[in-house]
Structure formats: structure tokens, C-alpha cells
Amino acid sequence: MKNLNHNLSFLLFLTFTTQLFAQSYVGHSVDNYSGIHGLVSNPSNVVDSRLKADINFISASVFGGSDYFGLNVGDIIKSEGGFDFETDAEKFPSDANNFFLNADILGPSFMFNLSPKSSIGVVSRVRAFFNINNISGELYENISDNFDVGEDFDFNSENLTGTIHAWAEIGLVYGRILVDKEQNFLKGGVTLKYLQGAGGVFLNSPSFTGQYRANNETLTTTGELTYGISQDFDNDDIDFKNLSAGYGADLGFTYEYRPNVNLDSVTRKHNKYKLKIGVSITDIGSIDYKESVVTTYDLNATADASTFNEDTEAFLDNNYTSTEEIIAQQISLPTAFHFLADYHIKNKLYISLQTNLSLVKKNALNSNNIINSVTLSPRLETKLFSLYTPISIRQYGDFAWGGGLRFGPLMIGSGSILSNLLSDTSKTTDVYVGLKIPLYQ
């Protein structure tokens, strides 16, 4: 568990301050001209697209945050690189704080029509997920400060879990029109993925309690902590050379209510629907790592906290008894359910309601999970240009308001940039950018 506190701070710093990467294309993925990016959330979007073909060069996304930190992005900008998370961020410690990060790079990918009723695509991605669930905020804060706070504190973490996982994937997407009868239209799609896992780190503790006493600098704890790492994985320097194979899949359907039956059903230049409803399940699957080193610590002991020097693993090894074994370990993908309702208001104006729900319990062992969210996104959509402003309610009570732009081959935006700039205590952030070649109908 090398320098857990260092890793948390580094990943959160990356999440909140890196503006060259991006998230899950909040607002953009529902655009009828999103092409490849629409396949990420629902593979049925590959067929009956407004595009003849779409070629993605490179796109990147980052989405992350915590219910422990609350940030003022204006203060970060004004600091000119001098912002310190540990001292400058507002904190909301509890017995069950959560940290999360989702980085997604969409590499060379393409989609095109096979026939009037079917289409295919190939999507390449490199992804990294980071989740820490139900960690004591008081404990994390004191670990970050090397127990140099001078105050007593107690903590009680139930079902503490954490997983860092990085992998590459290539997916073959197939979509087909299933029903096309007057006002009712239905299409379906599937993505079959070949996964290449770079490795992961995972930890869990069913019950972890403790008391710190400042007068004698002692930390008394109870419980058990299991920590594992796959095949010498180093999350500070991820290496995609020693890879493990796995398989995954996405499945989706889209229904459209088309009251204007005068439009030629073969023509794809224009949207025909008044209401579109999409449902999908993404990231079904897992990766097996044959040689994972798993260490279990007996935490029923009292330790001298004054000896802590930023190396969490060394502190555990020096103060607690442990057992170690090498086992095959499976890390599950962040399986999720997605729902979309998109309403055509008039002319070029649309409004969508999108829901993303994790199908993985946040305390599930050796797995990652997305955070749940509901997004309402009005947009102006044309062939060459789209403008959208998504408004979201995200898990852990965070409100997010953002904006995005698609202009020909370029798209850029964020589902939270406006709320990040206006709020004193933003808990999540995201940003995205991409470059591709769209070939219109």
C-alpha cells in the first residue's frame, strides 16, 4: 500500500487541476452527431447515425472528486500553482468518506454503415479507475499530517474498500435496426471487448476502528486490513508491458417515437423523432491476474504514531503482524446502467434527461464503480455545430453545471465548469476534449 496518503493527494490534484484531459463527455454523448462518443454509453448509437462514418483521432476525459474535499476553483487559478490540498481545501471528514477518479483516453476508432439497416465500429480505449470507499476522513487527514495535529480523535470505518485499476481495451461494435414501422423505431447494439489489464491495487476492511491519543502519540486499532497488488503493479508508473487478458461487453437499445411519418425512412440526414429513449448496460466483465500478492494485517494492536513518516506500508509492517500469499485475483469492471430520454422541442432545440447508475455496490471487493448521476441537458444541435449546457445532480450531494461545444472535428467541454467556478465547495469536476473526422450523410 505504498504511500496511500500520497497517492490520494496526487490523484485528486490530477483530477481538479489538469485541464488537458477530460471526463465521460457530459452533454456531448447525447448529441446526434457525437458519432464514436455516443457508442461509449450505448452501442446501439452506431446504427442509423446522422454520420456516414466517424473517425476518432484522440479524445480524453477525466472525471473525479471526493465528498471529503470541497474546492474553490477560483482559488486554485489565483494561486498560480501554489494551491495545497491539505491546507487550502475545505474539508468534510466523516467515518465514510469517498474518493474517485475516472480517466478515459479514446484512441484511434471508427464507425461506418454496412447497409441501410446495420453498422459496425471499432473502438480503442485506455482507462484508469480509482475508488476509495468508506474511509475515515479523520484518519486520512491525520495520516496526511503524519499524526502531527495535537488532538485526540476516534474513527470507525465500516466496509472500507479501495481499488485502483488500469487497462486497455479494443471493442467491436455492431448495431442493427430491429423495428422501423411508421411512428415506431427500435434499434439495438452490442460491443464485444478484448481487455488488456495493466494491473491494480485493492484493499478492504470489513470493520476498522481506532483511537488516537495525542498526549502519548499512540494509535490503538481493531480489525483487519487486506491489501493486494497484482503482478508488481506500480500506480505511480503504470506500465502496459506485462498485461493480463480479459473480456467484456456493452449492450444497448434505442427507441424513437416518430410522429412525422412523411419523412423517407431510408434518409438519415435529419432526425425524425419527437422522443427518443435509450437504455444500456456497459462494462460487463472482468480481468484475471494470476499472480497477485495479498497481505492481511491484524490491526488489533497499539502503535507508536510518532514513527509514522509518510510510508503507510512501512508503518503497517513495523507495527502489525501480517500474513502474505500469492493468489489469482479477479478485478471487475465498473458495470453501469444508463438511461436516456431525449425530447425534440422545436427546430434545432433539444432537451435530454440522462441517468447513470452503478450496478456495482460501492463496498464490493476488488472492483470499481462509477458515481451515480442524473443530468438534464438542453442543447442547440446543427450539422456542423452544437452547444449544450448540462445540469447534474451527482452522488454525495454535489450539484454540477457545465457547458460544451462541438464545432466540426473539434469538441470540448465540461459537465461542471460553471459550478466549479461559481461554488466555494465543489466536490466533483470533469473536462473533455477531442479531435476527429466526421463524414456527414
C-alpha positions in Angstrom: 0.0 0.0 0.0 2.8 2.4 -0.8 2.1 5.9 0.5 -1.7 5.6 0.4 -2.0 9.2 1.5 0.5 10.4 -1.2 -1.5 8.5 -3.9 -4.8 10.0 -2.8 -3.4 13.5 -2.8 -1.7 13.1 -6.2 -4.8 11.6 -7.9 -7.1 14.3 -6.5 -4.6 17.0 -7.6 -4.6 15.5 -11.1 -8.4 15.4 -11.1 -9.0 19.0 -10.0 -6.2 20.8 -11.8 -5.4 19.0 -15.1 -7.3 20.8 -17.8 -5.8 19.0 -20.8 -7.7 15.8 -20.2 -11.4 15.1 -19.8 -14.4 13.1 -18.5 -17.2 11.0 -19.9 -18.3 13.6 -22.4 -21.2 15.0 -20.3 -23.6 16.7 -22.6 -21.8 15.7 -25.8 -22.5 12.0 -25.8 -26.3 12.6 -26.3 -25.7 14.8 -29.4 -27.0 13.0 -32.6 -23.7 14.0 -34.3 -21.5 12.6 -31.5 -20.5 9.6 -33.5 -17.9 7.4 -31.8 -18.5 9.1 -28.5 -22.1 8.0 -28.4 -21.0 4.4 -28.5 -19.3 4.7 -25.2 -22.6 4.9 -23.3 -24.9 3.0 -25.8 -23.6 0.8 -28.6 -27.0 1.0 -30.5 -26.0 4.5 -31.5 -23.7 3.0 -34.1 -26.6 2.4 -36.5 -29.0 5.0 -38.1 -26.5 7.7 -37.3 -26.5 11.2 -38.8 -23.0 10.3 -40.0 -21.9 8.1 -42.8 -18.7 7.4 -40.9 -16.8 8.8 -38.0 -13.0 8.6 -37.3 -11.7 9.5 -33.9 -8.0 10.6 -33.7 -7.7 11.2 -30.0 -10.1 12.2 -27.2 -9.5 12.3 -23.5 -11.7 12.6 -20.4 -11.2 12.9 -16.6 -13.9 12.8 -14.0 -13.3 12.8 -10.3 -13.6 14.2 -6.8 -14.4 13.4 -3.3 -17.0 14.1 -0.6 -14.0 14.8 1.7 -12.6 17.9 -0.2 -14.6 21.0 -1.2 -12.7 23.2 -3.5 -12.9 26.8 -4.9 -11.5 26.6 -8.4 -11.1 30.3 -8.5 -8.6 30.0 -5.6 -6.7 27.3 -7.5 -6.4 29.6 -10.5 -5.3 32.6 -8.5 -2.7 30.5 -6.6 -0.7 30.1 -9.9 0.3 26.5 -8.9 0.7 27.2 -5.2 -2.6 25.6 -4.1 -2.1 23.0 -1.3 -5.0 20.5 -1.0 -4.1 19.7 2.6 -4.1 23.3 3.9 -6.2 25.3 1.4 -9.2 23.0 0.6 -12.3 22.9 2.8 -12.7 19.5 4.4 -15.8 17.5 5.3 -14.5 14.5 7.3 -16.8 11.6 8.2 -16.5 7.9 9.0 -17.4 7.1 5.4 -15.6 9.5 3.0 -15.2 8.5 -0.6 -12.6 9.4 -3.3 -13.0 8.6 -7.0 -11.3 9.2 -10.4 -12.1 8.0 -13.9 -9.6 8.7 -16.7 -10.5 7.6 -20.2 -8.5 8.1 -23.4 -10.3 7.2 -26.6 -7.7 6.3 -29.2 -7.9 5.6 -33.0 -11.5 4.4 -33.6 -14.0 4.4 -36.4 -17.6 3.5 -37.3 -19.4 3.2 -40.7 -22.6 1.8 -42.3 -22.6 -1.7 -43.6 -26.1 -1.5 -45.1 -29.3 0.6 -44.6 -30.1 -1.5 -41.5 -26.7 -2.3 -39.9 -23.4 -0.6 -38.9 -20.2 -1.5 -37.3 -17.4 0.2 -35.4 -14.1 -0.4 -33.7 -13.3 1.5 -30.5 -9.9 1.6 -28.8 -9.5 3.0 -25.3 -7.1 3.2 -22.4 -8.8 3.6 -19.0 -7.9 4.0 -15.3 -10.3 3.9 -12.3 -9.6 4.8 -8.7 -12.1 4.3 -5.9 -11.7 4.6 -2.1 -15.0 4.0 -0.3 -16.0 4.4 3.3 -12.6 5.7 4.6 -12.5 7.7 7.8 -11.9 11.3 6.9 -10.3 11.9 10.3 -7.9 9.1 9.8 -7.0 10.2 6.3 -6.4 13.8 7.4 -4.1 12.7 10.3 -2.2 10.3 8.0 -1.7 13.2 5.6 -0.4 15.3 8.5 1.8 12.5 9.9 -0.2 12.5 13.1 1.1 16.0 13.9 -2.2 17.6 14.8 -2.0 17.6 18.6 -5.7 16.5 19.1 -7.3 13.2 20.1 -9.7 11.6 17.6 -11.7 8.4 17.2 -12.7 6.7 13.9 -14.9 3.9 12.8 -14.8 2.7 9.2 -17.2 0.0 8.2 -16.8 -1.8 4.8 -13.7 0.1 3.8 -12.8 -0.8 0.2 -10.5 0.6 -2.4 -9.4 -0.3 -6.0 -7.0 1.2 -8.5 -7.2 -0.4 -11.9 -5.7 0.4 -15.3 -6.5 -1.4 -18.6 -6.6 -1.0 -22.3 -9.5 -2.3 -24.5 -10.5 -2.7 -28.1 -14.2 -3.2 -28.8 -16.0 -4.4 -31.9 -19.4 -2.7 -32.2 -22.4 -4.0 -34.2 -25.8 -2.3 -34.4 -28.9 -3.2 -36.3 -32.4 -1.6 -36.9 -34.9 -4.0 -35.3 -38.2 -2.2 -36.0 -39.0 0.5 -38.5 -42.8 0.9 -38.8 -44.3 4.3 -39.3 -44.2 6.0 -35.9 -42.2 3.4 -34.0 -38.5 2.8 -34.5 -36.2 0.4 -32.5 -32.5 -0.4 -32.8 -30.1 -2.5 -30.8 -26.3 -2.8 -30.5 -23.6 -4.7 -28.8 -19.9 -4.1 -28.1 -17.6 -7.1 -27.5 -14.4 -6.1 -25.8 -10.9 -7.6 -25.6 -9.3 -6.3 -22.4 -5.6 -5.9 -21.6 -5.1 -5.3 -17.9 -2.0 -3.4 -16.7 -2.8 -4.3 -13.1 -4.3 -3.0 -10.0 -4.2 -2.3 -6.3 -7.0 -3.4 -4.0 -7.8 -3.2 -0.2 -10.6 -3.9 2.1 -11.5 -4.0 5.8 -15.0 -5.1 7.0 -14.5 -3.2 10.2 -11.7 -0.8 11.1 -11.9 1.2 14.3 -9.4 3.1 16.4 -8.4 5.9 18.8 -5.5 8.3 18.6 -4.3 9.9 21.8 -2.2 13.0 21.3 -0.6 13.1 24.8 1.4 9.9 24.2 1.1 9.8 20.4 -0.4 6.3 20.4 -2.8 4.8 17.8 -4.9 1.9 19.1 -6.8 0.0 16.4 -9.0 -3.0 16.0 -10.0 -5.0 12.9 -8.3 -6.5 9.9 -7.0 -5.0 6.6 -6.3 -6.9 3.4 -4.1 -5.3 0.8 -3.2 -6.7 -2.6 -1.3 -5.7 -5.7 -1.2 -7.5 -9.0 2.0 -8.5 -10.7 4.2 -5.8 -9.3 1.8 -3.1 -10.4 3.1 0.5 -9.7 0.3 3.1 -9.8 2.9 5.9 -9.8 4.3 4.5 -13.1 1.8 2.4 -14.9 3.4 0.0 -17.4 1.4 -1.6 -20.2 4.1 -4.2 -21.0 3.1 -7.1 -18.6 -0.6 -7.4 -19.5 -3.4 -9.8 -18.5 -6.2 -10.6 -20.8 -9.9 -10.4 -20.1 -13.3 -10.0 -21.9 -16.1 -7.5 -21.6 -19.3 -6.3 -23.3 -21.8 -3.4 -23.6 -25.4 -3.9 -24.6 -27.9 -1.2 -25.6 -31.2 -0.4 -27.3 -32.8 2.8 -28.5 -36.5 3.5 -29.2 -37.8 6.5 -31.2 -41.3 7.9 -31.4 -41.6 9.4 -34.9 -44.9 11.2 -35.5 -43.8 12.7 -38.8 -44.1 9.6 -41.0 -43.8 11.6 -44.2 -40.0 11.6 -43.9 -38.3 8.9 -46.0 -37.4 6.1 -43.6 -34.1 5.5 -45.6 -32.9 9.1 -45.4 -30.6 9.7 -42.4 -29.8 13.3 -42.9 -32.4 14.5 -40.4 -33.6 13.5 -37.0 -37.2 12.0 -37.3 -38.1 11.6 -33.6 -40.1 13.7 -31.2 -39.0 11.5 -28.3 -36.0 9.1 -28.1 -35.4 6.7 -25.2 -32.2 4.7 -24.8 -31.2 2.1 -22.3 -27.9 0.3 -22.0 -25.6 -1.7 -19.7 -21.8 -1.0 -20.1 -18.6 -2.6 -18.8 -19.8 -6.2 -18.2 -16.7 -8.3 -17.5 -13.5 -8.6 -15.5 -9.8 -9.2 -15.8 -7.9 -12.1 -14.0 -4.5 -11.5 -12.6 -2.7 -14.8 -11.9 0.0 -13.6 -9.5 -1.4 -11.1 -7.1 0.4 -10.6 -3.8 -2.1 -10.3 -1.0 -1.1 -9.2 2.6 -3.6 -9.4 5.5 -2.8 -7.2 8.6 -4.1 -8.0 12.1 -4.9 -4.5 13.3 -5.7 -5.4 16.9 -2.7 -3.6 18.5 -1.4 -0.2 19.7 1.2 1.6 17.6 3.6 4.5 18.2 2.2 7.1 15.8 5.3 9.3 16.2 7.2 6.8 14.0 4.9 7.4 11.0 6.9 9.1 8.2 4.6 9.2 5.1 5.2 5.5 4.3 1.9 3.7 5.1 3.1 0.3 4.1 6.3 0.5 6.3 4.2 1.7 9.2 1.9 -1.3 8.9 4.8 -3.7 8.5 6.6 -2.4 11.6 3.6 -2.3 13.9 1.2 -5.1 13.0 1.5 -8.8 12.3 0.7 -9.9 8.8 0.4 -12.9 6.5 1.2 -12.9 2.8 0.1 -15.2 -0.1 0.2 -15.2 -3.9 -3.2 -15.9 -5.5 -5.1 -15.4 -8.7 -7.3 -12.3 -8.3 -10.1 -11.1 -10.5 -10.8 -7.3 -10.8 -14.3 -6.5 -12.1 -15.1 -3.7 -14.5 -17.3 -0.7 -13.4 -20.6 -2.1 -14.7 -23.2 0.6 -15.1 -26.8 1.2 -16.3 -27.6 4.2 -18.5 -31.0 5.7 -19.3 -31.6 8.5 -21.8 -34.8 10.4 -22.7 -34.2 13.0 -25.4 -37.0 15.3 -26.5 -37.1 17.4 -29.7 -38.5 20.7 -28.6 -38.6 22.6 -32.0 -36.3 23.1 -35.0 -32.7 22.8 -33.7 -33.6 22.7 -29.9 -33.5 19.6 -27.8 -33.5 18.7 -24.1 -32.3 15.4 -22.7 -32.5 13.6 -19.3 -29.7 11.1 -18.7 -29.3 8.8 -15.7 -26.1 6.8 -15.0 -26.3 4.2 -12.2 -23.6 1.9 -10.9 -24.5 -1.8 -10.9 -21.6 -2.5 -8.6 -22.1 -1.9 -4.9 -19.6 0.7 -3.7 -18.4 -1.7 -1.0 -17.9 -4.6 -3.4 -14.5 -6.1 -3.2 -11.9 -5.8 -6.0 -14.0 -3.7 -8.3 -14.5 -0.1 -9.4 -17.8 1.8 -9.6 -19.0 5.0 -11.3 -20.8 7.6 -9.2 -24.5 7.9 -9.7 -25.8 10.9 -11.5 -28.8 12.5 -13.2 -28.2 15.1 -15.9 -30.7 17.5 -17.6 -29.1 19.0 -20.7 -30.7 21.5 -23.1 -28.8 21.8 -26.4 -28.8 23.6 -29.8 -27.9 21.0 -32.4 -27.0 21.5 -36.0 -25.0 19.5 -38.5 -21.7 21.4 -38.0 -22.2 22.9 -34.6 -23.8 22.0 -31.3 -23.9 23.9 -28.0 -25.1 22.3 -24.7 -25.3 23.2 -21.0 -25.7 20.1 -18.8 -27.1 20.4 -15.2 -26.4 17.4 -13.0 -27.1 16.1 -9.5 -24.3 13.7 -8.6 -23.8 11.2 -5.8 -22.7 12.6 -2.5 -25.0 15.6 -3.0 -22.9 17.6 -5.5 -24.6 20.0 -8.0 -22.8 20.4 -11.3 -23.4 22.9 -14.1 -21.3 22.9 -17.2 -21.1 23.7 -20.9 -19.8 22.2 -24.1 -19.2 22.9 -27.8 -18.9 20.7 -30.9 -17.6 22.5 -34.0 -16.8 20.3 -36.9 -14.0 17.9 -36.0 -13.4 19.5 -32.5 -15.3 19.1 -29.3 -14.5 20.5 -25.9 -16.5 21.0 -22.7 -17.1 20.1 -19.1 -20.2 19.0 -17.2 -19.1 21.1 -14.1 -17.0 24.1 -15.2 -19.6 26.7 -14.4 -20.4 25.3 -11.0 -16.7 24.8 -10.3 -16.1 28.5 -11.0 -19.1 29.7 -9.0 -19.1 27.4 -6.0 -16.8 27.7 -3.0 -17.0 23.9 -2.3 -17.1 21.9 -5.5 -16.7 18.2 -4.8 -16.6 16.9 -8.4 -15.1 18.1 -11.6 -14.7 16.9 -15.2 -13.4 18.2 -18.5 -13.1 16.7 -22.0 -11.5 17.4 -25.4 -11.4 15.5 -28.7 -10.4 15.7 -32.3 -11.9 13.5 -35.1 -13.1 13.4 -38.7 -16.9 13.3 -39.1 -18.3 12.3 -42.5 -21.9 13.5 -42.8 -24.8 11.9 -44.6 
